[in-house]
Amino acid sequence: MATLDEARSAKAALRQKVTGLDGVIGVGVAPEFTTSLGQPPREYPAQKHAKSGTSGRSSVEVLAEEVSVEQVTGSGGSWVLQINVTDPRLVDKVPEEINDVAVRVRVVGAVRAG
């Protein structure tokens, strides 16, 4: 389990490691969600108000509401590095861990202006 500061420190090392790999389109820090597959996703306070209809705010206002780091990960939440790639063959070229921080690889489509 890595803290946010540990993940941020490891991000630079991961960027250096994947420099030159064609198809890497993003390197970042992401929360590691540890809820089991059978449980519904955690709801943020803004979503609860929107569903109950008690807030009186529009969905645009709810989406614009600030969310703290603690709300994203929960207490004692862990962080991972996430790297987005366009080519599935790159998955094996990305390390599984950098400085004791897990690396999650996502294969996504090419980014294009639409």
Order of alpha helices (4+ residues) and beta strands (2+ residues): alpha-beta-alpha-alpha-alpha-beta-beta-beta
